[in-house]
């Protein structure tokens, strides 16, 4: 006003209105004036809200209504106002960021707040480091155990909770459970309830595990299922679904051959036909899968493991064999296959039977799939090329025969899928690599889908490439029931430098007992150059294949389905 008078804009007798308020109302008027005109420092507003609530007796709702903000905003300001005065002074001086204050506000005690601050290096006091130090002994409500048990169930049992007022209301990672032992007890009790129902299926044993690391279970084998004969109704359904799948496949092929790619609806029709074919194949697969079951003698020694995945969903691994039971199971299987005495090699050239059974082909190519996956996990550059290649060929219609081994949709080809096909999978080097990566990423990723994108945005490119490698690897599915011609799995394996001799070793269980004695002797001759026919003359098959296994040990021999393309005989079709 003095400046206005001196400049001549106001006269010396300019009237000025003054209002007198009671002290209780004066603080509110001052706060409203400052909020509506020149912005107050947030720290001043925090302390003003605190005085109104703790000194004047107003409620949070009353303060929110008078100043046009939400109750949550008032609660957040009040929470920060209750921090140690040291941090509010630092905030006014620009020596601490709001995110750091938010992290410190998870603690009630001023002494503890200051101890945490002092306990961190001056160069390592980010909000993330502070929050990590403050919640080190707590468990996030976004963790797999908390998601499985449920926040309500935990609190009903007396579990204490801290809520980060500054986190999104629907973000479980901003809620901390302060009693992890109680949470674990509730989780294992809930799993045991699931186990009671699984035990009724007839398994010899059922175990529950809260351990995220499944490495200790990799020594367990898997009992094979057997296909039972379908009932008349099941056979009719499978026949019907087979006919439907064939009709959809033919319709798709006709569209590809005779359709006009330039037509406006070509891609739409293509997508509809593809979806219909996928649905038909899934129905047929589900109907056929229902015919496979574990026989009573395997139920008597096999069991089930009940565990949680990274999102807190229950996973049930059925048909597991403890290491102590695996020999008995293998002996029974070997005795069943060893009834035929093949005292001499047979000439197989006159028979039309495939060189390898479909079951063995799927076994071998499952190991090959796992090896390619494991190699991809370790090579982000090739994983990026693989993903971009798959997307580009889809966008530009550059489809090649056999190029669809990368299921970028994404259809996951996980350990349980591979273990169903690949014998001794749990003991393979690929299973160790993939299992370790699965455990690591399961622990690192947030369990909440809504939080995942935000988490990814905050990661460096190196982390994103590593995760891309794992996810791309898990989409690879090169399992086949018949011998393959050249396809993209060969190109991918070559780019990765995959030598299956590094990932697979022939044993009685995974190869030799599944082929004839002639094929086993052929393998020995290829690997060592010596003919073992005389050495096994008169031996029954179990003894003969055991002899062959000893000769193949350390030889790095591979059957044809596992050899690189350059090591396989070329056909006219390949040359074409």
Secondary structure, DSSP 4 states (H G I P E B T S, - for coil): -HHHHHTTSS-TT---------HHHHHHHHHHHHHHSSPPPHHHHHHHHHIIIIIS---HHHHHHHHT--HHHHHHHHHHHTS-HHHHHHHHTT-S-HHHHHHHTT---HHHHHHHHHHS-TT---HHHHHHHHTTTSEETTSHHHHHH-HHHHHHTT--EEE-TTS-TT-GGGEEES-HHHHHHHHHHHHHHHHHHHHTTT-SEEEE---S--GGGTT-EEPPPEEPPPPHHHHHHHHHHHHHHHHHHHHHHHHHHHS-TTSTTHHHHHHHHHHHHHHHHHHHHHHHHTTEE--HHHHTT-EEEEEE-TTS-EEEEEEEE-HHHHHHHHHHHHHHH--S---S---GGG--S-SS-HHHHHHHHHHHHHHHHHHHHT-HHHHHHHHHHHHHHHHTT---TTGGGB-TTT----HHHHHHHSTTGGGSHHHHHHHHHHHHHHHHS-S-HHHHHHHHHTS-HHHHHHHHHHHHHHHB----SS---S-HHHHHHHHHT--GGGT----TTTTGGGS-HHHHHHHHHHHHS---HHHHTT--HHHHHHHHHHHHTTS----GGGS-GGGSPP-HHHH-
